[in-house]
Amino acid sequence: MDTITLIGYFAGTLTTISFLPQVIRSWKTKSTHDISFAMLALFGLGMLLWATYGFWLNSPPIILANVITFALILVLLAMKIRYK
Amino acid sequence: MDTITLIGYFAGTLTTISFLPQVIRSWKTKSTHDISFAMLALFGLGMLLWATYGFWLNSPPIILANVITFALILVLLAMKIRYK
């Protein structure tokens, strides 16, 4: 695999896992007051559309990355609604 | 432009602008306690790598989307440090 493809995979892994520490923090503190609902909603919708894009192009890495991130955003949205 | 390319552009626009309402909310409330520093750091590093990927492939849409998002993440990181 060439360097730039590796950089692309590394970038995708980072942006996908980045929401995990946010989920853990919100779960621990039970507080999501400072997180913007609009940010989560827009980002989640964007993830759904990226996943659609990935399905259409039959690209497993695009599908996988966006489905995982979408799931994390859904958890954050649920906590945002639950914890206020 | 075909439908799937339009979906891709729309997805990219959504994920890029999604951090704008977060910046506005944090600016207004002067509070970033519930936002995970690790999330911002990992996501910001991911954006830098995606921008590198875009420069390497000479892809203006990838560069533009990731540079704008990186700038918004930098603002959030600064507010996270400033407001605690």
Backbone of each chain as nested JSON, in Angstrom:
{
  "chains": [
    {"id": "A", "residues": [
      {"number": 1, "name": "MET", "atoms": {"N": [0.844, -1.199, 0.0], "CA": [0.0, 0.0, 0.0], "C": [0.887, 1.26, 0.0]}},
      {"number": 2, "name": "ASP", "atoms": {"N": [0.542, 2.241, -0.831], "CA": [1.405, 3.427, -0.877], "C": [1.127, 4.373, 0.299]}},
      {"number": 3, "name": "THR", "atoms": {"N": [2.076, 5.305, 0.495], "CA": [2.023, 6.186, 1.667], "C": [0.707, 6.954, 1.773]}},
      {"number": 4, "name": "ILE", "atoms": {"N": [0.249, 7.517, 0.639], "CA": [-0.935, 8.382, 0.717], "C": [-2.198, 7.587, 1.061]}},
      {"number": 5, "name": "THR", "atoms": {"N": [-2.259, 6.327, 0.596], "CA": [-3.415, 5.488, 0.942], "C": [-3.404, 5.18, 2.434]}},
      {"number": 6, "name": "LEU", "atoms": {"N": [-2.198, 4.924, 2.969], "CA": [-2.052, 4.696, 4.412], "C": [-2.499, 5.928, 5.198]}},
      {"number": 7, "name": "ILE", "atoms": {"N": [-2.082, 7.12, 4.718], "CA": [-2.488, 8.365, 5.384], "C": [-4.011, 8.489, 5.369]}},
      {"number": 8, "name": "GLY", "atoms": {"N": [-4.632, 8.147, 4.239], "CA": [-6.088, 8.185, 4.13], "C": [-6.764, 7.252, 5.12]}},
      {"number": 9, "name": "TYR", "atoms": {"N": [-6.258, 6.028, 5.241], "CA": [-6.834, 5.074, 6.198], "C": [-6.65, 5.55, 7.63]}},
      {"number": 10, "name": "PHE", "atoms": {"N": [-5.46, 6.11, 7.921], "CA": [-5.175, 6.599, 9.269], "C": [-6.105, 7.772, 9.603]}},
      {"number": 11, "name": "ALA", "atoms": {"N": [-6.286, 8.674, 8.614], "CA": [-7.179, 9.822, 8.806], "C": [-8.603, 9.334, 9.082]}},
      {"number": 12, "name": "GLY", "atoms": {"N": [-9.068, 8.362, 8.301], "CA": [-10.414, 7.83, 8.474], "C": [-10.598, 7.164, 9.825]}},
      {"number": 13, "name": "THR", "atoms": {"N": [-9.568, 6.43, 10.268], "CA": [-9.638, 5.769, 11.575], "C": [-9.749, 6.814, 12.687]}},
      {"number": 14, "name": "LEU", "atoms": {"N": [-8.924, 7.886, 12.598], "CA": [-8.942, 8.934, 13.627], "C": [-10.306, 9.612, 13.711]}},
      {"number": 15, "name": "THR", "atoms": {"N": [-10.866, 10.019, 12.552], "CA": [-12.139, 10.744, 12.589], "C": [-13.27, 9.819, 13.049]}},
      {"number": 16, "name": "THR", "atoms": {"N": [-13.142, 8.516, 12.764], "CA": [-14.184, 7.575, 13.203], "C": [-14.14, 7.348, 14.713]}},
      {"number": 17, "name": "ILE", "atoms": {"N": [-12.929, 7.109, 15.251], "CA": [-12.839, 6.805, 16.688], "C": [-12.904, 8.054, 17.567]}},
      {"number": 18, "name": "SER", "atoms": {"N": [-12.788, 9.259, 16.957], "CA": [-12.714, 10.473, 17.776], "C": [-13.969, 10.678, 18.63]}},
      {"number": 19, "name": "PHE", "atoms": {"N": [-15.129, 10.159, 18.178], "CA": [-16.344, 10.376, 18.961], "C": [-16.467, 9.421, 20.147]}},
      {"number": 20, "name": "LEU", "atoms": {"N": [-15.587, 8.412, 20.192], "CA": [-15.636, 7.456, 21.297], "C": [-15.319, 8.132, 22.644]}},
      {"number": 21, "name": "PRO", "atoms": {"N": [-14.222, 8.93, 22.753], "CA": [-13.981, 9.598, 24.047], "C": [-15.111, 10.55, 24.427]}},
      {"number": 22, "name": "GLN", "atoms": {"N": [-15.813, 11.118, 23.41], "CA": [-16.95, 11.99, 23.735], "C": [-18.096, 11.185, 24.329]}},
      {"number": 23, "name": "VAL", "atoms": {"N": [-18.375, 10.008, 23.741], "CA": [-19.432, 9.132, 24.262], "C": [-19.095, 8.717, 25.698]}},
      {"number": 24, "name": "ILE", "atoms": {"N": [-17.83, 8.339, 25.94], "CA": [-17.404, 7.906, 27.279], "C": [-17.543, 9.052, 28.284]}},
      {"number": 25, "name": "ARG", "atoms": {"N": [-17.099, 10.259, 27.877], "CA": [-17.193, 11.403, 28.781], "C": [-18.651, 11.715, 29.133]}},
      {"number": 26, "name": "SER", "atoms": {"N": [-19.508, 11.762, 28.107], "CA": [-20.915, 12.091, 28.345], "C": [-21.578, 11.02, 29.201]}},
      {"number": 27, "name": "TRP", "atoms": {"N": [-21.198, 9.761, 28.992], "CA": [-21.741, 8.655, 29.781], "C": [-21.353, 8.791, 31.246]}},
      {"number": 28, "name": "LYS", "atoms": {"N": [-20.084, 9.177, 31.475], "CA": [-19.586, 9.318, 32.847], "C": [-20.203, 10.516, 33.555]}},
      {"number": 29, "name": "THR", "atoms": {"N": [-20.217, 11.673, 32.868], "CA": [-20.674, 12.906, 33.523], "C": [-22.19, 13.031, 33.522]}},
      {"number": 30, "name": "LYS", "atoms": {"N": [-22.879, 12.26, 32.649], "CA": [-24.343, 12.374, 32.479], "C": [-24.743, 13.81, 32.169]}},
      {"number": 31, "name": "SER", "atoms": {"N": [-23.845, 14.531, 31.517], "CA": [-24.135, 15.925, 31.178], "C": [-23.743, 16.206, 29.728]}},
      {"number": 32, "name": "THR", "atoms": {"N": [-24.699, 16.761, 28.976], "CA": [-24.42, 17.066, 27.559], "C": [-24.829, 18.5, 27.233]}},
      {"number": 33, "name": "HIS", "atoms": {"N": [-24.937, 19.319, 28.29], "CA": [-25.439, 20.682, 28.112], "C": [-24.627, 21.501, 27.104]}},
      {"number": 34, "name": "ASP", "atoms": {"N": [-23.299, 21.325, 27.118], "CA": [-22.432, 22.153, 26.267], "C": [-22.342, 21.659, 24.83]}},
      {"number": 35, "name": "ILE", "atoms": {"N": [-22.951, 20.506, 24.539], "CA": [-22.874, 19.962, 23.182], "C": [-24.067, 20.454, 22.374]}},
      {"number": 36, "name": "SER", "atoms": {"N": [-23.775, 20.954, 21.171], "CA": [-24.826, 21.513, 20.323], "C": [-25.652, 20.407, 19.664]}},
      {"number": 37, "name": "PHE", "atoms": {"N": [-26.991, 20.457, 19.858], "CA": [-27.893, 19.499, 19.226], "C": [-27.799, 19.614, 17.703]}},
      {"number": 38, "name": "ALA", "atoms": {"N": [-27.715, 20.853, 17.216], "CA": [-27.647, 21.075, 15.759], "C": [-26.382, 20.438, 15.181]}},
      {"number": 39, "name": "MET", "atoms": {"N": [-25.273, 20.509, 15.929], "CA": [-24.029, 19.883, 15.461], "C": [-24.231, 18.384, 15.284]}},
      {"number": 40, "name": "LEU", "atoms": {"N": [-24.802, 17.728, 16.311], "CA": [-25.025, 16.284, 16.249], "C": [-25.974, 15.919, 15.109]}},
      {"number": 41, "name": "ALA", "atoms": {"N": [-27.056, 16.701, 14.957], "CA": [-28.055, 16.399, 13.925], "C": [-27.456, 16.555, 12.528]}},
      {"number": 42, "name": "LEU", "atoms": {"N": [-26.751, 17.661, 12.297], "CA": [-26.156, 17.896, 10.968], "C": [-25.066, 16.863, 10.67]}},
      {"number": 43, "name": "PHE", "atoms": {"N": [-24.227, 16.583, 11.677], "CA": [-23.14, 15.628, 11.481], "C": [-23.7, 14.23, 11.234]}},
      {"number": 44, "name": "GLY", "atoms": {"N": [-24.743, 13.859, 11.996], "CA": [-25.369, 12.546, 11.829], "C": [-25.978, 12.385, 10.441]}},
      {"number": 45, "name": "LEU", "atoms": {"N": [-26.673, 13.432, 9.982], "CA": [-27.262, 13.401, 8.635], "C": [-26.161, 13.28, 7.587]}},
      {"number": 46, "name": "GLY", "atoms": {"N": [-25.07, 14.005, 7.815], "CA": [-23.923, 13.904, 6.903], "C": [-23.362, 12.483, 6.852]}},
      {"number": 47, "name": "MET", "atoms": {"N": [-23.279, 11.831, 8.023], "CA": [-22.774, 10.443, 8.08], "C": [-23.684, 9.499, 7.295]}},
      {"number": 48, "name": "LEU", "atoms": {"N": [-25.012, 9.687, 7.446], "CA": [-25.986, 8.853, 6.712], "C": [-25.786, 9.003, 5.208]}},
      {"number": 49, "name": "LEU", "atoms": {"N": [-25.591, 10.262, 4.786], "CA": [-25.407, 10.512, 3.344], "C": [-24.072, 9.943, 2.859]}},
      {"number": 50, "name": "TRP", "atoms": {"N": [-23.009, 10.048, 3.679], "CA": [-21.715, 9.456, 3.312], "C": [-21.831, 7.935, 3.197]}},
      {"number": 51, "name": "ALA", "atoms": {"N": [-22.616, 7.332, 4.107], "CA": [-22.814, 5.877, 4.047], "C": [-23.562, 5.5, 2.763]}},
      {"number": 52, "name": "THR", "atoms": {"N": [-24.574, 6.316, 2.412], "CA": [-25.307, 6.108, 1.155], "C": [-24.349, 6.168, -0.027]}},
      {"number": 53, "name": "TYR", "atoms": {"N": [-23.481, 7.178, 0.02], "CA": [-22.451, 7.353, -1.013], "C": [-21.575, 6.1, -1.105]}},
      {"number": 54, "name": "GLY", "atoms": {"N": [-21.182, 5.574, 0.057], "CA": [-20.343, 4.376, 0.107], "C": [-21.054, 3.134, -0.438]}},
      {"number": 55, "name": "PHE", "atoms": {"N": [-22.357, 2.973, -0.079], "CA": [-23.14, 1.842, -0.594], "C": [-23.238, 1.93, -2.118]}},
      {"number": 56, "name": "TRP", "atoms": {"N": [-23.529, 3.142, -2.606], "CA": [-23.702, 3.37, -4.039], "C": [-22.425, 3.017, -4.807]}},
      {"number": 57, "name": "LEU", "atoms": {"N": [-21.274, 3.428, -4.239], "CA": [-19.984, 3.168, -4.898], "C": [-19.432, 1.788, -4.531]}},
      {"number": 58, "name": "ASN", "atoms": {"N": [-20.173, 1.059, -3.673], "CA": [-19.736, -0.245, -3.208], "C": [-18.331, -0.185, -2.581]}},
      {"number": 59, "name": "SER", "atoms": {"N": [-18.16, 0.806, -1.667], "CA": [-16.864, 1.006, -1.011], "C": [-16.939, 0.627, 0.474]}},
      {"number": 60, "name": "PRO", "atoms": {"N": [-16.526, -0.593, 0.823], "CA": [-16.588, -1.029, 2.234], "C": [-15.93, -0.067, 3.219]}},
      {"number": 61, "name": "PRO", "atoms": {"N": [-14.739, 0.536, 2.93], "CA": [-14.14, 1.435, 3.942], "C": [-15.024, 2.648, 4.222]}},
      {"number": 62, "name": "ILE", "atoms": {"N": [-15.631, 3.238, 3.168], "CA": [-16.505, 4.406, 3.359], "C": [-17.749, 4.007, 4.152]}},
      {"number": 63, "name": "ILE", "atoms": {"N": [-18.344, 2.847, 3.797], "CA": [-19.539, 2.369, 4.507], "C": [-19.221, 2.139, 5.983]}},
      {"number": 64, "name": "LEU", "atoms": {"N": [-18.153, 1.377, 6.243], "CA": [-17.79, 0.992, 7.602], "C": [-17.534, 2.215, 8.49]}},
      {"number": 65, "name": "ALA", "atoms": {"N": [-16.665, 3.112, 8.007], "CA": [-16.288, 4.289, 8.792], "C": [-17.523, 5.116, 9.148]}},
      {"number": 66, "name": "ASN", "atoms": {"N": [-18.403, 5.312, 8.162], "CA": [-19.539, 6.197, 8.396], "C": [-20.649, 5.544, 9.204]}},
      {"number": 67, "name": "VAL", "atoms": {"N": [-20.819, 4.225, 9.069], "CA": [-21.838, 3.536, 9.861], "C": [-21.426, 3.531, 11.342]}},
      {"number": 68, "name": "ILE", "atoms": {"N": [-20.135, 3.288, 11.616], "CA": [-19.648, 3.304, 13.006], "C": [-19.811, 4.703, 13.607]}},
      {"number": 69, "name": "THR", "atoms": {"N": [-19.372, 5.732, 12.851], "CA": [-19.485, 7.099, 13.356], "C": [-20.954, 7.471, 13.566]}},
      {"number": 70, "name": "PHE", "atoms": {"N": [-21.823, 7.066, 12.617], "CA": [-23.255, 7.358, 12.747], "C": [-23.812, 6.741, 14.032]}},
      {"number": 71, "name": "ALA", "atoms": {"N": [-23.396, 5.5, 14.341], "CA": [-23.867, 4.831, 15.56], "C": [-23.437, 5.616, 16.802]}},
      {"number": 72, "name": "LEU", "atoms": {"N": [-22.172, 6.107, 16.812], "CA": [-21.686, 6.889, 17.956], "C": [-22.47, 8.202, 18.087]}},
      {"number": 73, "name": "ILE", "atoms": {"N": [-22.771, 8.841, 16.949], "CA": [-23.545, 10.091, 16.963], "C": [-24.962, 9.839, 17.485]}},
      {"number": 74, "name": "LEU", "atoms": {"N": [-25.552, 8.679, 17.102], "CA": [-26.889, 8.321, 17.605], "C": [-26.88, 8.18, 19.125]}},
      {"number": 75, "name": "VAL", "atoms": {"N": [-25.819, 7.543, 19.666], "CA": [-25.699, 7.392, 21.117], "C": [-25.609, 8.777, 21.775]}},
      {"number": 76, "name": "LEU", "atoms": {"N": [-24.806, 9.678, 21.177], "CA": [-24.671, 11.034, 21.724], "C": [-26.008, 11.794, 21.655]}},
      {"number": 77, "name": "LEU", "atoms": {"N": [-26.725, 11.629, 20.529], "CA": [-28.031, 12.285, 20.39], "C": [-28.989, 11.782, 21.471]}},
      {"number": 78, "name": "ALA", "atoms": {"N": [-28.981, 10.457, 21.717], "CA": [-29.855, 9.882, 22.746], "C": [-29.493, 10.453, 24.118]}},
      {"number": 79, "name": "MET", "atoms": {"N": [-28.167, 10.585, 24.405], "CA": [-27.736, 11.131, 25.695], "C": [-28.086, 12.62, 25.779]}},
      {"number": 80, "name": "LYS", "atoms": {"N": [-27.962, 13.326, 24.646], "CA": [-28.307, 14.759, 24.623], "C": [-29.776, 14.942, 24.991]}},
      {"number": 81, "name": "ILE", "atoms": {"N": [-30.649, 14.067, 24.469], "CA": [-32.086, 14.157, 24.761], "C": [-32.365, 13.7, 26.205]}},
      {"number": 82, "name": "ARG", "atoms": {"N": [-31.684, 12.625, 26.63], "CA": [-31.917, 12.025, 27.945], "C": [-31.395, 12.905, 29.091]}},
      {"number": 83, "name": "TYR", "atoms": {"N": [-30.164, 13.402, 28.948], "CA": [-29.518, 14.13, 30.053], "C": [-29.747, 15.64, 30.005]}},
      {"number": 84, "name": "LYS", "atoms": {"N": [-30.238, 16.175, 28.893], "CA": [-30.494, 17.618, 28.684], "C": [-29.244, 18.461, 28.858]}}
    ]},
    {"id": "B", "residues": [
      {"number": 1, "name": "MET", "atoms": {"N": [-24.047, 16.885, -13.377], "CA": [-23.482, 16.079, -12.285], "C": [-24.462, 14.95, -11.932]}},
      {"number": 2, "name": "ASP", "atoms": {"N": [-23.97, 13.734, -11.719], "CA": [-24.905, 12.643, -11.404], "C": [-25.341, 12.683, -9.932]}},
      {"number": 3, "name": "THR", "atoms": {"N": [-26.394, 11.923, -9.634], "CA": [-27.03, 11.972, -8.316], "C": [-26.052, 11.655, -7.187]}},
      {"number": 4, "name": "ILE", "atoms": {"N": [-25.243, 10.614, -7.365], "CA": [-24.386, 10.182, -6.268], "C": [-23.282, 11.213, -5.969]}},
      {"number": 5, "name": "THR", "atoms": {"N": [-22.796, 11.901, -7.011], "CA": [-21.804, 12.959, -6.792], "C": [-22.437, 14.113, -6.012]}},
      {"number": 6, "name": "LEU", "atoms": {"N": [-23.694, 14.42, -6.355], "CA": [-24.418, 15.47, -5.625], "C": [-24.593, 15.073, -4.159]}},
      {"number": 7, "name": "ILE", "atoms": {"N": [-24.933, 13.792, -3.914], "CA": [-25.083, 13.301, -2.534], "C": [-23.756, 13.44, -1.782]}},
      {"number": 8, "name": "GLY", "atoms": {"N": [-22.662, 13.116, -2.454], "CA": [-21.331, 13.253, -1.85], "C": [-21.027, 14.696, -1.475]}},
      {"number": 9, "name": "TYR", "atoms": {"N": [-21.32, 15.633, -2.378], "CA": [-21.076, 17.055, -2.081], "C": [-21.954, 17.541, -0.936]}},
      {"number": 10, "name": "PHE", "atoms": {"N": [-23.212, 17.077, -0.933], "CA": [-24.153, 17.482, 0.112], "C": [-23.683, 16.928, 1.47]}},
      {"number": 11, "name": "ALA", "atoms": {"N": [-23.252, 15.65, 1.466], "CA": [-22.73, 15.025, 2.693], "C": [-21.523, 15.811, 3.21]}},
      {"number": 12, "name": "GLY", "atoms": {"N": [-20.608, 16.163, 2.317], "CA": [-19.402, 16.902, 2.696], "C": [-19.733, 18.276, 3.256]}},
      {"number": 13, "name": "THR", "atoms": {"N": [-20.714, 18.941, 2.632], "CA": [-21.124, 20.258, 3.106], "C": [-21.707, 20.159, 4.517]}},
      {"number": 14, "name": "LEU", "atoms": {"N": [-22.552, 19.145, 4.755], "CA": [-23.164, 18.959, 6.076], "C": [-22.124, 18.711, 7.155]}},
      {"number": 15, "name": "THR", "atoms": {"N": [-21.182, 17.792, 6.897], "CA": [-20.205, 17.464, 7.934], "C": [-19.251, 18.646, 8.176]}},
      {"number": 16, "name": "THR", "atoms": {"N": [-19.024, 19.454, 7.128], "CA": [-18.149, 20.621, 7.295], "C": [-18.819, 21.71, 8.12]}},
      {"number": 17, "name": "ILE", "atoms": {"N": [-20.095, 22.021, 7.8], "CA": [-20.758, 23.131, 8.503], "C": [-21.307, 22.706, 9.875]}},
      {"number": 18, "name": "SER", "atoms": {"N": [-21.302, 21.387, 10.169], "CA": [-21.934, 20.932, 11.417], "C": [-21.264, 21.502, 12.663]}},
      {"number": 19, "name": "PHE", "atoms": {"N": [-19.955, 21.817, 12.57], "CA": [-19.267, 22.337, 13.757], "C": [-19.52, 23.823, 13.993]}},
      {"number": 20, "name": "LEU", "atoms": {"N": [-20.159, 24.475, 13.006], "CA": [-20.457, 25.903, 13.161], "C": [-21.443, 26.156, 14.315]}},
      {"number": 21, "name": "PRO", "atoms": {"N": [-22.598, 25.42, 14.387], "CA": [-23.49, 25.639, 15.543], "C": [-22.818, 25.328, 16.882]}},
      {"number": 22, "name": "GLN", "atoms": {"N": [-21.844, 24.385, 16.888], "CA": [-21.118, 24.092, 18.128], "C": [-20.234, 25.276, 18.531]}},
      {"number": 23, "name": "VAL", "atoms": {"N": [-19.544, 25.867, 17.543], "CA": [-18.702, 27.042, 17.82], "C": [-19.573, 28.174, 18.36]}},
      {"number": 24, "name": "ILE", "atoms": {"N": [-20.728, 28.41, 17.716], "CA": [-21.628, 29.498, 18.13], "C": [-22.143, 29.252, 19.552]}},
      {"number": 25, "name": "ARG", "atoms": {"N": [-22.553, 27.996, 19.848], "CA": [-23.07, 27.683, 21.185], "C": [-21.993, 27.888, 22.254]}},
      {"number": 26, "name": "SER", "atoms": {"N": [-20.768, 27.362, 21.978], "CA": [-19.697, 27.491, 22.969], "C": [-19.312, 28.955, 23.175]}},
      {"number": 27, "name": "TRP", "atoms": {"N": [-19.361, 29.737, 22.092], "CA": [-19.047, 31.163, 22.169], "C": [-20.055, 31.888, 23.049]}},
      {"number": 28, "name": "LYS", "atoms": {"N": [-21.338, 31.526, 22.856], "CA": [-22.411, 32.177, 23.615], "C": [-22.385, 31.786, 25.085]}},
      {"number": 29, "name": "THR", "atoms": {"N": [-22.25, 30.478, 25.357], "CA": [-22.346, 30.01, 26.744], "C": [-21.026, 30.142, 27.502]}},
      {"number": 30, "name": "LYS", "atoms": {"N": [-19.919, 30.322, 26.778], "CA": [-18.576, 30.371, 27.379], "C": [-18.309, 29.128, 28.239]}},
      {"number": 31, "name": "SER", "atoms": {"N": [-18.938, 28.027, 27.85], "CA": [-18.76, 26.781, 28.611], "C": [-18.509, 25.623, 27.652]}},
      {"number": 32, "name": "THR", "atoms": {"N": [-17.445, 24.873, 27.911], "CA": [-17.103, 23.736, 27.048], "C": [-16.823, 22.505, 27.902]}},
      {"number": 33, "name": "HIS", "atoms": {"N": [-17.342, 22.525, 29.136], "CA": [-17.033, 21.445, 30.088], "C": [-17.434, 20.062, 29.571]}},
      {"number": 34, "name": "ASP", "atoms": {"N": [-18.584, 19.982, 28.89], "CA": [-19.103, 18.675, 28.459], "C": [-18.454, 18.162, 27.176]}},
      {"number": 35, "name": "ILE", "atoms": {"N": [-17.612, 19.0, 26.55], "CA": [-16.987, 18.573, 25.292], "C": [-15.655, 17.898, 25.597]}},
      {"number": 36, "name": "SER", "atoms": {"N": [-15.443, 16.733, 24.99], "CA": [-14.234, 15.954, 25.242], "C": [-13.029, 16.538, 24.501]}},
      {"number": 37, "name": "PHE", "atoms": {"N": [-11.962, 16.837, 25.256], "CA": [-10.72, 17.343, 24.659], "C": [-10.147, 16.313, 23.687]}},
      {"number": 38, "name": "ALA", "atoms": {"N": [-10.204, 15.022, 24.084], "CA": [-9.66, 13.946, 23.242], "C": [-10.414, 13.876, 21.911]}},
      {"number": 39, "name": "MET", "atoms": {"N": [-11.733, 14.106, 21.945], "CA": [-12.518, 14.106, 20.708], "C": [-12.011, 15.193, 19.762]}},
      {"number": 40, "name": "LEU", "atoms": {"N": [-11.859, 16.409, 20.314], "CA": [-11.403, 17.53, 19.482], "C": [-9.997, 17.274, 18.931]}},
      {"number": 41, "name": "ALA", "atoms": {"N": [-9.103, 16.762, 19.786], "CA": [-7.719, 16.531, 19.367], "C": [-7.642, 15.458, 18.279]}},
      {"number": 42, "name": "LEU", "atoms": {"N": [-8.351, 14.333, 18.485], "CA": [-8.324, 13.241, 17.496], "C": [-8.978, 13.683, 16.191]}},
      {"number": 43, "name": "PHE", "atoms": {"N": [-10.116, 14.369, 16.309], "CA": [-10.827, 14.808, 15.106], "C": [-9.991, 15.847, 14.343]}},
      {"number": 44, "name": "GLY", "atoms": {"N": [-9.362, 16.76, 15.075], "CA": [-8.515, 17.777, 14.446], "C": [-7.322, 17.16, 13.719]}},
      {"number": 45, "name": "LEU", "atoms": {"N": [-6.693, 16.177, 14.363], "CA": [-5.566, 15.487, 13.723], "C": [-6.054, 14.754, 12.463]}},
      {"number": 46, "name": "GLY", "atoms": {"N": [-7.229, 14.14, 12.575], "CA": [-7.828, 13.471, 11.415], "C": [-8.056, 14.438, 10.26]}},
      {"number": 47, "name": "MET", "atoms": {"N": [-8.548, 15.654, 10.586], "CA": [-8.786, 16.677, 9.558], "C": [-7.484, 17.085, 8.873]}},
      {"number": 48, "name": "LEU", "atoms": {"N": [-6.406, 17.244, 9.682], "CA": [-5.091, 17.601, 9.131], "C": [-4.622, 16.534, 8.148]}},
      {"number": 49, "name": "LEU", "atoms": {"N": [-4.794, 15.265, 8.537], "CA": [-4.371, 14.158, 7.673], "C": [-5.227, 14.088, 6.411]}},
      {"number": 50, "name": "TRP", "atoms": {"N": [-6.561, 14.33, 6.545], "CA": [-7.426, 14.352, 5.368], "C": [-7.022, 15.471, 4.416]}},
      {"number": 51, "name": "ALA", "atoms": {"N": [-6.64, 16.631, 4.98], "CA": [-6.206, 17.757, 4.143], "C": [-4.906, 17.387, 3.417]}},
      {"number": 52, "name": "THR", "atoms": {"N": [-3.99, 16.706, 4.131], "CA": [-2.746, 16.226, 3.514], "C": [-3.067, 15.286, 2.345]}},
      {"number": 53, "name": "TYR", "atoms": {"N": [-4.031, 14.387, 2.598], "CA": [-4.502, 13.452, 1.573], "C": [-5.024, 14.224, 0.352]}},
      {"number": 54, "name": "GLY", "atoms": {"N": [-5.806, 15.268, 0.615], "CA": [-6.367, 16.085, -0.466], "C": [-5.291, 16.823, -1.254]}},
      {"number": 55, "name": "PHE", "atoms": {"N": [-4.277, 17.379, -0.539], "CA": [-3.179, 18.083, -1.214], "C": [-2.418, 17.099, -2.107]}},
      {"number": 56, "name": "TRP", "atoms": {"N": [-2.146, 15.909, -1.571], "CA": [-1.391, 14.883, -2.284], "C": [-2.112, 14.477, -3.574]}},
      {"number": 57, "name": "LEU", "atoms": {"N": [-3.445, 14.317, -3.46], "CA": [-4.244, 13.909, -4.629], "C": [-4.666, 15.111, -5.478]}},
      {"number": 58, "name": "ASN", "atoms": {"N": [-4.278, 16.322, -5.035], "CA": [-4.657, 17.558, -5.717], "C": [-6.174, 17.64, -5.89]}},
      {"number": 59, "name": "SER", "atoms": {"N": [-6.898, 17.418, -4.779], "CA": [-8.36, 17.457, -4.816], "C": [-8.895, 18.663, -4.036]}},
      {"number": 60, "name": "PRO", "atoms": {"N": [-9.227, 19.765, -4.739], "CA": [-9.721, 20.971, -4.059], "C": [-10.905, 20.724, -3.118]}},
      {"number": 61, "name": "PRO", "atoms": {"N": [-11.913, 19.87, -3.48], "CA": [-13.035, 19.687, -2.538], "C": [-12.586, 19.076, -1.211]}},
      {"number": 62, "name": "ILE", "atoms": {"N": [-11.689, 18.075, -1.265], "CA": [-11.207, 17.44, -0.025], "C": [-10.409, 18.45, 0.802]}},
      {"number": 63, "name": "ILE", "atoms": {"N": [-9.524, 19.212, 0.129], "CA": [-8.71, 20.219, 0.837], "C": [-9.617, 21.242, 1.517]}},
      {"number": 64, "name": "LEU", "atoms": {"N": [-10.534, 21.815, 0.736], "CA": [-11.399, 22.889, 1.214], "C": [-12.224, 22.438, 2.428]}},
      {"number": 65, "name": "ALA", "atoms": {"N": [-12.923, 21.292, 2.274], "CA": [-13.797, 20.806, 3.345], "C": [-13.008, 20.588, 4.632]}},
      {"number": 66, "name": "ASN", "atoms": {"N": [-11.814, 19.989, 4.514], "CA": [-11.068, 19.634, 5.712], "C": [-10.344, 20.815, 6.341]}},
      {"number": 67, "name": "VAL", "atoms": {"N": [-9.919, 21.79, 5.514], "CA": [-9.264, 22.981, 6.067], "C": [-10.291, 23.819, 6.843]}},
      {"number": 68, "name": "ILE", "atoms": {"N": [-11.51, 23.944, 6.295], "CA": [-12.557, 24.705, 6.99], "C": [-12.916, 24.019, 8.31]}},
      {"number": 69, "name": "THR", "atoms": {"N": [-13.129, 22.693, 8.261], "CA": [-13.475, 21.964, 9.484], "C": [-12.341, 22.046, 10.501]}},
      {"number": 70, "name": "PHE", "atoms": {"N": [-11.088, 21.92, 10.036], "CA": [-9.934, 22.018, 10.938], "C": [-9.914, 23.372, 11.641]}},
      {"number": 71, "name": "ALA", "atoms": {"N": [-10.224, 24.446, 10.898], "CA": [-10.241, 25.783, 11.488], "C": [-11.3, 25.864, 12.593]}},
      {"number": 72, "name": "LEU", "atoms": {"N": [-12.49, 25.282, 12.339], "CA": [-13.557, 25.303, 13.356], "C": [-13.147, 24.489, 14.588]}},
      {"number": 73, "name": "ILE", "atoms": {"N": [-12.472, 23.364, 14.363], "CA": [-12.008, 22.533, 15.478], "C": [-10.953, 23.281, 16.296]}},
      {"number": 74, "name": "LEU", "atoms": {"N": [-10.07, 24.033, 15.6], "CA": [-9.054, 24.835, 16.302], "C": [-9.72, 25.871, 17.208]}},
      {"number": 75, "name": "VAL", "atoms": {"N": [-10.785, 26.515, 16.706], "CA": [-11.513, 27.498, 17.504], "C": [-12.113, 26.819, 18.741]}},
      {"number": 76, "name": "LEU", "atoms": {"N": [-12.703, 25.627, 18.544], "CA": [-13.283, 24.88, 19.671], "C": [-12.207, 24.469, 20.681]}},
      {"number": 77, "name": "LEU", "atoms": {"N": [-11.039, 24.042, 20.164], "CA": [-9.933, 23.663, 21.06], "C": [-9.494, 24.867, 21.885]}},
      {"number": 78, "name": "ALA", "atoms": {"N": [-9.387, 26.025, 21.238], "CA": [-8.987, 27.25, 21.937], "C": [-10.008, 27.586, 23.026]}},
      {"number": 79, "name": "MET", "atoms": {"N": [-11.31, 27.447, 22.701], "CA": [-12.35, 27.743, 23.69], "C": [-12.34, 26.704, 24.807]}},
      {"number": 80, "name": "LYS", "atoms": {"N": [-12.049, 25.437, 24.443], "CA": [-11.97, 24.371, 25.465], "C": [-10.859, 24.69, 26.476]}},
      {"number": 81, "name": "ILE", "atoms": {"N": [-9.729, 25.187, 25.985], "CA": [-8.609, 25.541, 26.864], "C": [-8.93, 26.822, 27.659]}},
      {"number": 82, "name": "ARG", "atoms": {"N": [-9.544, 27.796, 26.967], "CA": [-9.825, 29.097, 27.574], "C": [-10.923, 29.035, 28.638]}},
      {"number": 83, "name": "TYR", "atoms": {"N": [-12.036, 28.369, 28.302], "CA": [-13.203, 28.375, 29.181], "C": [-13.202, 27.226, 30.192]}},
      {"number": 84, "name": "LYS", "atoms": {"N": [-12.396, 26.206, 29.943], "CA": [-12.324, 25.011, 30.814], "C": [-13.644, 24.269, 30.902]}}
    ]}
  ]
}
